[in-house]
Amino acid sequence: MTTEQALHARSGSTCELCGATDGLGVYEVPPASDGSAEQSLLVCQTCRGQIENPDQVDANHWRCLNDSMWSQVPAVQVMAWRMLTRLSAEGWPQALLDMLYLDDETRAWAEAGAEGSDEHAVQHVDAHGAVLAAGDTVTLIKDLDVKGANFTAKRGTAVRGISLVADNPEQIEGRVEGQQIVILTKFVKKSG
């Protein structure tokens, strides 16, 4: 059985990300796919085009990940995580990322092929030098006055499901007391 035949059998001849039935083809999940069905997906032309051309992404197309992210297939989980991470600035993908659980091996695979994962990429690090990733939980290490809001974010507050500010490695975003705020990385400690 070829990889493509195995993927058709596994997926019921539908795109494993969006469920489309037309224009299906094998997509080997980078960075180190061996071409096997375990490291590949059956995807439609629309999904492939948007995966390979980040500037052509239609965020609403990826609402399909609300269903496909629950797949038991690690390759599907990896691509769901990568696309949700890519789109996390939209808001709704971050909520899905917060629910998505990946075992350690699958998460390492997802992060290895994520955009900007080369060694020259800007990294967000906490006060102790731990690398932060979108979706992490951090704890505030000092009281922070929140500008534009009438409260102080207290030391010890957990901020779940952070997102990274793409163009500034010293800033992350997170929700504290129902408010989406920007937090300096030097004032947080990675949890877990």
C-alpha positions in Angstrom: 0.0 0.0 0.0 1.4 3.4 -1.0 1.5 6.3 1.4 -1.3 8.0 -0.6 -3.5 4.8 -0.4 -2.8 4.6 3.3 -3.8 8.2 3.8 -7.0 7.8 1.7 -7.9 4.8 3.9 -7.1 6.7 7.2 -9.1 9.8 6.2 -12.0 8.4 4.3 -10.7 10.3 1.2 -11.2 13.7 2.8 -8.8 16.5 3.7 -7.6 15.7 7.2 -7.6 19.4 8.1 -10.8 20.8 6.5 -12.8 17.8 5.3 -12.8 18.8 1.6 -13.1 16.0 -0.9 -11.6 17.6 -4.0 -8.0 18.2 -5.0 -6.5 15.9 -2.4 -2.7 15.2 -2.2 -0.1 13.9 0.1 1.6 16.6 2.3 4.7 15.5 4.1 4.9 17.4 7.5 8.2 19.1 7.9 10.9 19.3 9.1 12.0 15.7 8.9 9.2 13.7 7.3 10.3 10.3 6.0 7.4 10.1 3.6 5.5 7.6 5.6 1.7 7.9 6.3 2.5 8.6 10.0 4.4 11.7 9.1 2.1 12.9 6.2 -1.4 14.2 5.7 -4.0 14.0 3.0 -4.8 17.7 2.3 -6.8 19.7 -0.2 -5.3 22.3 -2.5 -6.7 25.1 -0.5 -5.1 23.9 2.8 -1.8 23.2 1.1 -1.7 26.6 -0.6 -2.3 28.4 2.7 0.2 26.2 4.6 2.9 26.9 2.0 2.1 30.6 1.4 1.6 32.3 4.8 0.8 35.6 3.1 -2.3 34.0 1.4 -3.9 32.7 4.6 -7.7 33.1 5.0 -8.2 32.9 8.7 -11.8 31.9 8.4 -10.9 28.8 6.3 -9.0 27.5 9.4 -12.1 27.5 11.6 -12.2 23.8 10.5 -9.4 23.2 13.0 -12.1 23.4 15.7 -12.9 19.8 14.6 -9.7 18.4 13.1 -7.5 19.4 16.1 -9.1 16.6 18.0 -7.7 14.0 15.6 -5.8 11.1 17.1 -3.2 11.3 14.3 0.0 13.1 15.5 0.6 14.6 12.0 -2.8 16.2 12.0 -2.3 17.5 15.6 1.1 19.0 14.5 -0.4 21.0 11.6 -3.4 22.1 13.6 -1.0 23.5 16.3 1.1 25.2 13.7 -1.8 26.8 11.9 -3.5 27.9 15.2 -0.2 29.3 16.4 0.3 31.2 13.0 -3.2 32.7 13.4 -3.2 33.3 17.1 -3.3 37.1 16.7 -6.9 36.6 15.3 -8.2 35.8 18.8 -10.3 32.7 18.3 -7.4 30.5 17.4 -5.8 31.2 20.8 -8.8 29.8 22.5 -8.5 26.6 20.5 -4.7 26.5 21.3 -5.6 26.7 25.0 -7.6 23.5 24.7 -5.2 21.6 22.4 -3.1 19.1 24.3 0.0 17.6 22.6 2.2 15.0 24.2 5.9 16.0 24.6 7.1 14.3 21.4 4.3 15.7 19.2 4.8 19.2 20.6 8.5 19.0 19.9 7.7 18.0 16.3 5.2 20.9 16.0 7.6 23.4 17.4 10.5 22.1 15.3 8.8 23.0 12.0 7.0 26.2 13.2 7.8 29.4 11.4 10.8 31.2 12.7 12.1 28.1 14.4 15.7 28.6 13.1 18.4 29.5 15.5 18.4 33.2 14.4 14.7 33.6 15.3 13.8 36.1 18.0 13.0 34.3 21.2 10.9 35.5 24.1 12.4 34.6 27.4 11.2 35.0 30.9 13.0 36.7 33.8 15.0 33.5 34.4 16.0 32.9 30.7 13.3 30.1 30.0 12.1 30.3 26.4 8.4 31.2 26.2 6.0 29.9 23.6 2.5 30.9 22.5 0.0 29.1 24.8 2.3 28.9 27.8 1.2 29.8 31.3 3.4 32.4 33.2 3.3 33.8 36.7 3.9 37.5 37.4 6.9 38.1 39.6 6.0 41.6 40.7 2.9 43.8 41.0 2.2 45.6 37.8 0.2 48.8 37.4 -1.9 48.3 34.2 -2.0 51.4 32.2 -5.4 52.4 30.9 -7.2 50.1 33.4 -7.9 50.8 37.0 -6.2 47.8 38.6 -2.9 46.4 39.6 -1.9 42.9 38.3 -0.7 41.3 41.5 2.5 39.3 41.9 1.8 35.6 41.7 -1.1 36.0 39.2 -1.1 33.2 36.7 -1.5 34.3 33.1 -2.7 31.4 30.9 -2.4 31.0 27.2 -0.1 33.8 26.5 0.6 35.1 23.0 3.9 36.5 21.8 4.3 39.9 20.4 5.9 39.1 17.1 8.1 42.2 16.5 9.2 42.6 20.2 10.9 39.8 22.1 10.5 41.7 25.4 6.7 41.7 25.3 3.9 39.1 25.6 0.2 39.4 25.7 -2.2 37.8 28.1 -5.5 38.1 29.9 -5.5 39.4 33.5 -8.8 40.1 35.3 -10.6 39.8 32.0 -8.4 42.4 30.2 -6.0 41.6 27.4 -2.8 43.3 28.4 0.8 43.6 27.2 3.4 42.3 29.8 7.1 42.7 29.7 8.8 39.3 29.7 11.3 40.5 32.5 8.3 40.5 34.9 7.1 36.9 34.3 8.3 33.4 35.2 7.3 30.4 33.0 5.0 28.0 34.9 5.3 24.2 34.7 
